[in-house]
Amino acid sequence: MTLLFCDGFDHYATMSQKWSNPGSWSIGAFGRFGTNGARLGTFGHAYSPSFANSTVLIAGVAYMPQINSNDGNERHIICFRDLSSVQVAIMLTPTYRIGAYRGSTLLGSGTTYLRSDLKTWHYIEAKVLIDNTNGGVWVRVNGVDEVRLGAYAVSPTSLDTQSTANAYANCFSVNGYQYEQIDDLYICNDSGSMNNDFLGDVRVQSIFPTADGNSTQWTPSTGTSHYALIDETAPNGDTDYVSETTAGEKDTYAFGNLTSTSGTIKGVQVLINARKDDAGSRSIAPVYRPVSTDYDGTTVSVSDSYAYLREITEVSPETSVAWTIAEINGAEFGVTLKA
């Protein structure tokens, strides 16, 4: 699998539910398709969940610059990180062009003048190869090449893109400055046969439960409807929920349809917001039911506090090829207690 993380900001209320150190980032009706997005109040890096050490990474994000008090200074957009240290940062330069930086050192910049398009969405994509001699940076704006350096230059040259002792990144952060907005974000590496290069301008859409599915073995906290207790657009903790104590029991749910009727599905990310309420260990797994067979995903441990447990699948377990829109619209997704 090469798709590591994606976010459309439509299924939770505060950045801290999925991101670390989110500063003054907030979630609201800031998205580019009339849905939610994230907006920065003043300044602050929000850190993604960590992932496997990767030498090559590709990321994309919809970005809207704004007039603010940081005009004329660099503004971070995406930072590829070795934990807390920046390896490569994609930033808006003081002259309002896209710039690529090793740490705080400018490596090169583009020519498109973004400040003239204030309050206009741009889709920024960056591909980085982290190496202290043969590194590379490739940045696209709205599908057009903006910066190509080092190994990714039309005529490759030597380039140092490594700021730490390690030739990899294992986290990324989003930043900006006051009132700037982001939406529809992805990150992947080049380790597999799918999603191992630029994905283009993508949309990350959330869908929610609309009906009980084939399995209703978990216990509702109130009433008899299962899906109605977990269909909120933002988790509500212990207000209502489903629970289970018997290993092997599962709940599955029908979901709403995708807005799009055509296009390519890059992957499905299942998110379960869960906690355990007693001593000892508990583990759960997502359940996929594309047609009439249940497929369990990867087993993960559950902590004492609510947290998102996520899994990305790039292919349908039913067909072993990329998901289709029709398949997702007809599928059930759910959860099973493993132990």
N, C-alpha and C positions, 0 to 999 in steps of 0.2 A: 504493500500500500504506500502511496506517495502523497495523497491528500492528508495533511496533518491537522488542519484546523480551519474552520470557517465560521462566520458570524454575520447575521443579518439584524441583530439587536431587537428582534420582535417578540422574544419569548421570556424576557426577564426585566426586572424593574431597575436594578442598580448594577453598575459595572462590577462592583466587588463580588457579585455572585458568580462571575466567571473569570475576572481579570484581577491580578494582584496590583497593589499600590495604584489605584485608579485616579488618585488626586481629585480634581474637580470635574472629571468626565461625568456626564449625566446621559440618561437614555430618555427619549421622548419622541415626539412627532417631528423628527429631524431627517427622516429618510428621504430618498430621492424618488420613491414611487408612492408617496402618500402613506408610507408605513413608518415604523420607528427607525431611528439612526442614533448615533452617539454624537454629542456636542461637548466641547471643552469649555469649562467656565473661565479659567485663567490659564493655568499651565500645569502639565504633569504627564509623566509617562505611565501608561497602563500596560502591564506585562501580561502576555499570553500565558496559558499553561505551557510548561516545558515539553520538549519533544526530544527524540533521539539526536545525538550529535550528527550534524549534517554539513558536509563541505559545500554542497550546492543547494541553494534555496531559491524558491520563486514565490513571490507574494504579490497580491493585488488588492487595491482598496479604492472605493469611490471616495473622492476628497473634494470638499468645497472650501476654498480659502475665503477669508473675511478681512475687511478693514478692521484693524485693531492696533493697540499700543505697541505691538512688536513689528509694525511695518518698518522695513529697512534692516531687519536682522534675520538671521537664519531661523527657520521654523522646521522642526522635525515632522516627518510624515510617517515613515516606517524605519525602524532600527532593527537590524539583525544583530543578535546579542549572544555572547558567551556568558551566560548567567547575567550578572549585572553590568558587564562591560560591553560597550558598543564595538562591534567589528566593522560593520558598514552601515551608514545611515543615508537614507534618501530624504533630502530636505528641500525646502524652498529657500533659495539663496537671497541675499539682500537686494539683488536686482530682479527678484520675482521670477527666476528660472528654476528648473529642477536641477539640483546638484547632488552628486554622489560624494560621500565623505568616508575616509578611513578614520574612525574615531572622530576627531574634530578637524582633520586635514582634508581640504577640498581636493578631490581627485579629478573632477571634471564636471562641466555643467552643460545644459542644453540651451536652446535658443527660444523656445516658446515662452512668451511673456504672459504669465498666468494672472498677474494683477489686473490686467485689462478685462479679465473674465471673472471678476469677483462675484460671489454668490451664484456661480455656475459650477455644476458638477463636472469633475474630470476623473477618468479612471486611470489611476497610476499603477503600473506594474513594474516590478524590479526582479531581476535574476542576478544572483551573486555567486561567485566562486571564490572561496576564502583560501588564500595562499599568500605567503610572504614574498613570492617571486612571480608566480604564474597565475595570479588572481585575475578576476574579471568582474565587471559590472555592466549590466544591460538594463536600461530603463525605457519604458514605453509610456506615452501619454495618449489616451484614447486610441490605442492600437497602433500608434506611429512611433518609430524609433526616435528617442530623444537623446540618450547618452549611451555610447558603446565604448567601453574601455578595456584595455588589457587583453585577456584571452578572448573576449567577446567583441573586440574591435574588428572592423572590416579587414584591416591589416593588423593581426595580433601583435601585441608588444608585451614586454614585462611590466607587471604591476603588483604592488604590495597592497593587499586588501585585508591583512591580518594584523589586528591591533593587540591581541593577547598572545600568550604562549601556545595557544591551541588553534589549529587550522580548521575550525568548525564553529557553527552557531547552534544553540539548543533552545532558543527562546527569541521572541521578537516583541517589540513594543510599538504602540502608536502614540503619537504626540501631536503637537501643533501649538496654537496659541489661541487666545480668547475668541470664542464663538465659532471656531472652525469645526466642521462637521465631517463625519465619515459614515460609510455604510458598505454593505456587501463585500466583506473582506474574506480572502482565502490565503492559505500558505501551504506549499507542498515542497517536496524535494525530488531528486531525480533517481530514487532507488528502485522504482518499479517500471512497469511497461505502460502504465496509465498516469495521467496527470503529472507528468514529469517535465513539463515545460510551461510556457505561458498558457494560461487558460482563457485569456481574453476578458472582455467586460462581462462579468458574471453577475447573476442575481442569486442571493441566498434567501430563500423563502421558508418561513415557518408555517407548518400546518398543525392543527390541534385535534384532539379526539372529538368525535361527533356522535358516537354510539358505542354501546357495548359490543364486543366482538365474540369470537367463537368460544373463548375461555373466560369464565367469570368466577375464578376460584379464590381470589383474595377477598378480604372482608371490608365492606364499606364502613366508614366512620359514622355514617348516618344514611337512612333511607335504603333503597335497593338498587339504585343506579350506580354503576361503577364509574363510567366515563365522566359523569357530571361532577365528580369529586376531584378530577385531575385535568380539567379542561381549561383552567385559567390561563390567560396570556402571560401572567407572571405568577410564580409559585406563591402560595399563601400559607406555607408552613403547616401547622396543626389545625388550621381552620376547618379543612375537610381533606380526606385522604383515603387511600386503601392500604391495608396492612396484611401481613401474612406471617405465620410461624412454622408452617410445614414445608420442608424442602420439596421441590418439584412442582409445587402449585404455581399457577400462572394466571395472569390477566392479559387479555389482548383487546384492542380497541380499533374500531373504524375511525378513519381520519378524513378531514376535509380535502377537497381536491386542490391541486396546484392551480395557480392563476394561469400559467402558461399552458397553451395547448400544443405547442411545438417547441423543438429545441432538444439539446443534448443534456442529459443528467450527468454531472461530474461525480456526484456521490450523494449518499444519504447519511446524515448525522443524527443518530438517535440520542436524545438527552433524557436522562432519568434524574429527577430531583428527589433524593432519598436520604434517610437517616435510620439508624437503629435506636431502639429505646430501652435497651437492657444491656447488662454486662455480657461479655463474651463476643465472639466474632460472628459476623453475618456477611454473606455474599449474595449478589444477585447478578443477573445477566439480562440484556435486552432480548426480546423475542421478535422475529420477523416471520410474517405469514403472507408471502406474496400471493398465494392462491389458496391452497387447502392443506399445506404442510407447514408445521412450525419448525423454525430453525433458531436455535439458541446462539446468541453472540458470545463475546468474551466475558468470562466471569470476573467480577471486580468486588473488592471489599467495600463495605458500607461503614461510615464513621458515625460518631455520636451526634454530629451536627449536620444539618441539611447541606448537601453539596450536589452539584451537577456531576453525574457519571455519564460519560459520553463515549460513543463509538461511531466511527465512520466506516461505511462500506461503499466501495467503489463499484462493486458488481452485485447483482441480485443473487442470493443463495439458491434461488430456484433455477436460474439459467446459467450462472457463472459468467454472464456478460453484463455490460452496463445496464443499469436500471432504465426503464422507459417511463414516460409520463403516465401512460395507461396503467402500467404495473403498480406505480406508487399510488395512483388514485384508487385502485382496487384492493390495495394491501391492508393488512392489519399490523400494528406494531404494539408491543407490550413489554411485560417484565415477568421474570420467573425468579423465585427464591431458590438459590442453589444449595445453601447450607446455613 
